[in-house]
Amino acid sequence: MYGQGSSSTAFFTARFLTIGLLLGCLGVMGCEIRPKPFLHVVEYGSISSCREGAAHCSWDRLERDAELSALVNCLLAGANVLEIKEERGQSRSMLRRVVSPVPPRFGYERGSTSDLDSSGCSEANGPCFVASRHDRPVTWASCGTRVLDEDELRGGADLHRADGLDHTDVVTGSLSNATDDHSGPTRLDGPDHWYRVTVTQPTRIEAAVAANRALWSGVVGLVQSPWQPALFLLSPDGSQLQQGYVFRAGVTALLPAEVKPGTYYLVVDSSRLEWKRGDGLYRLYVGLNRHLMGSPNNRGSSRK
């Protein structure tokens, strides 16, 4: 008890001194305070496939798939590009960056005999997969950034010009030159983008959209949250099946749902006041029969 009380006293004493130094720094010395970068680290895992032959596994493909899952987990974790507000006057090439996972250099697992890998492989051609070690965070991937290639920007202007997505992917879009075409709920009066997904069999769809950037002001000493994008799943006739809900600041997700064969639309929408707080860039994840976001939402399913 004595040791616990001493520890508590030391904690509050240190906290009091820290607050005192902070106030003195702000009020007397006028020194600048910058945030300590928050490093997101995330787990990752690829799909499972069967070995080809006695011992051959398609490691390159599985590692690319694991990197995709790391990227999705980075976005869901709220990782974004932190821009210093006073540096906004620099060249665009320095500022146009997007979140990208840093591939781990060691420690991931290859292969498994777990019951979770029900791939139907024979004993001779067992399952292959790449995954982080849950019990060893040192094997996890950190969420860094990369320079944006302007040619990769996606997004359609309206339902009739929707951008087609035919596989699980993370795409980047910019609302800077988009228009307000989707008549969504009140206050979603900002620009929007349309995407089209066509499936030929019952398919599980999961989706999330993440704002690309948050701002830090050294003058005010605050981090400005990224703008909050909205996300909608529309049926083949354009009626609403799901409306995205706020997952965390800057990230909006749709609960996983199973849909019948047909053509569906995803709309990334915004509030005019909101999206101007950022650079208009967003990252959209669309997963087809993937399980990166939990169990299907049967209530939102269009399957009878």
N, C-alpha and C positions, 0 to 999 in steps of 0.2 A: 504494500500500500504506500509505504514511504517513497519507494522508487518511482511508483506511478505518479504520485503527487508532485515529485520533483521534476519529472519529465513534463507534466502538464504546465507547471509554473515556468519552466524554461521555454516551453513552446509559446506561451502568451507573452513572456518577456521579449523573446526574439521577434514576435509579431508586432509588439508595441514599438520596438526599436526600428523595425523595418518601415512601419507606417510613419514614424517620426522622421526618418531619413528621407522618405519619399516626399512628404510635405515640405521638408526643408529644401529638397532639390527643386521642387516645382515653384515654391514661393520665394526662395532667397537666391539660390544659385542660378535658377532658370535653365538647368541642364536638360538635355533631350533624352527621353526614354523611348526605347524601341522594344517591340515585343520579342520575346524569345520564341523562335520558330517552333511550332508544334508539329512534330514528326508523326504522321499517321503510318502505322504498320498494320498490314492486313494479311490474313491467311489466303490461300489459293488452292485450287485443285482442278485437275483436268477431268474430262470425261474418261470413262474406262473403255479400253478396247482389248481385243484378244491378240496375243502374240502371233506373229506370222512366222511359222516354222518353229524350230526348237527353242530359240531364245531371242528372236528379233522383235523389237518393239519400235513403233514409229515415234521415237523420242522427240524429234524436232516438232512434229505436229502436236504432240501432247503438251510440250512446253509452251507452244504458242497458245494453246487452249487454256493452260494454267495462267498464262500472262493476261489473257482476256478476263478470267475470273478475278484476278488481282485488280485489274482496272475497274471492273464493276464494283468490287468491294471498296476501292478507294473512293469512288463517286458516292456510294451509299454511306460511307463514313463521314461525308461532308468535306473531304479534302478539296481545296481549291487554290487557285493562284493568289497569293497575297501580294498586292501591289501597294507600294508606298505612294501615298496621295501626292506628295510634293514632287514625285518623279514622273508624273503623268505627261510632262512636256517632252520626254525623251522620244526617240524614234519609235515608230509603231513596231518595228521588228523586234525591239527589246521587250515590248509589252505583250505581244501576241503569243502567249504561251498557254498550253493546256496541260491538265494533269495527266501524268503517265507513271505507271509503276516502275520501280527500279528492279530489274530481275535479280533474284538472290544468286549469290555465287556458290553457295554450298548448303548442304543440310536437308534438301528435300528428299522425300521418299519416292522410290520407283517400284511399282508392283505391289500387289496386295492379295491376301487370301481372306479378306474380311467378307462377312455376309452381306455388307452393304454393296459390294461389287457383284451384283447379280447379273453379270453380262452374258451368262450362258456359255462361257468358254470351257473347253475341255481341260482336263488336268495337264495334258501335254502343252496346250496353248492357253495358259492361264492369263488372267487380266493384266493389262499394263495401264498405269496411270502415273501422273506426277502430282504431288501434293506437298504442302508445307507440313511440318511436324507440329501438331497441336500443342504438344507438351514442351516445345522448344521455340519460343518466339524469335530466337536468333535466326531461324530459317524463314521467317515471314518476309514479305516484300514491303519495302517502304514506298510511300507515294511521293514521287518527285514531279517534275514538269519536263516538257519538251517544247521546242519551237513549233508553232502551228504552220502547216502547209496550207496556203490559201486555196489550193486546188481540191482539198478534201472537204470543203464546206458543202453541206447538204441542206435539203428542205424545199418543199413545194409551196406555191403561193396560195392554192385553194384545193378543194376536193377534186376538181377535174385535172389539176396539174400536180397531184400529190406525188411525192418522191417514193418510188417503190423499194421496199425492203424484202428480201427473199430468204434471209438466213439470220441467225443470231449475230448481233453486231453492236458496236458502240459507234455512233456517228456524231459529228460535230456540226453545228449550225450557228448562223448569226442572224439575229433579228434586226440588225442595224438598217437594212434596206427592205425589210418585209413590210407588209400592210396588214391591217386588221380586217380579216375576212370571216373569222369564226365568231358567230353570235353566241358567246358563252354567257356565264352568269354576270351579274352586275359588277362593274369595276374592272372586268377583264377587257379593257378597251385598248390594250396595246397590240403590237404586231404579233402574228402567229405563223407557224409553219405546219404543213400537212405531210403525213407519210401514209403509204398504202401497204398493207400486208395481205397477201392472198394465200390461203391455205386450202389444200385439197382433201384433208382428212381432219378429224377432231384434233385440235392442237391446243396446247397449253401456252398461253401468252403471259409474259411478265414484262413490265416496262418501268423505267424510272428516268427522270430528267434532272440534271444538276446544273446549277449556275456555275460559270467558270471562274469567277473572280470575287474576291473581297478586298476592301480598301482599308489601309491603315493610315491614320493621320498622326504624325508626330507632334503637330501643334496642339490638337485636341487631346491626344493620348488615348484614342479609342479605335477599335476595329469596327468598321461599318459592315454589317452583314451583307452577303450577296443578295441580289434580287431573287424573288421567289417565283419560279416559273410554275405554270399550271399544266396539267396533262389530262387528256380525254381519250377514251376509247369509244369509237363510233361503229355502229352496225353497218352492214352493206347499204342500207337505205339512208344512212347519215344520222340516225337517231342515236342518242347517247346511251352507252352501256355502262360506262364507268367514268367517274370524275376523280382525277388525282387528288390525293390528300397530302398535307404537309408531313413529310417524314422527319425532316429536321431542317434547320436554316439552310436555304439554298438548294434543297433536294425535295422533289415531289415524286411519289411512287404510286403505281397502280397495284392493287393486290393481284397476285397471280390468278388467272381465270382460264377455264377451258371453253373453247368456242367451236362451233360447227364449221364445216367447210364453207368458204365464202371469202369475200373481200372486206377487210376492215380498215379503219382509218385511225391513226393516232395524230392528235393535234397538240402541239406545244404552244401554249398561249401565255399571255402576259398582261400585266397592268401597265399602262403607259408611265405612270409615276414610278413603278417598281423597276422596270427593266432599264430605265435610263440611269439607274444607280450603278449599273455595271457596264460591260462592254458589248452587251447583246449576245455574247457567245454562250452556248449551252452544250452539254453532252447528253445525248439520248441513248439509253440502253434498251434494246428490244431483244428478249430471249424467247425463242420458240422451242418448246419442250425442254427447257433448262430448269434447274432447281437452285438458282442462286438467291432467290428471295422467299423461300418458304413454301408452304403447302398451297394448293389451288384454292381459290375463293369460289366455292360452289354457288354462293348467293349471286355472284356477278356473272355466272356462266350463262351463255346463250343456248346451251345444249338442253334439250327437253328430256 
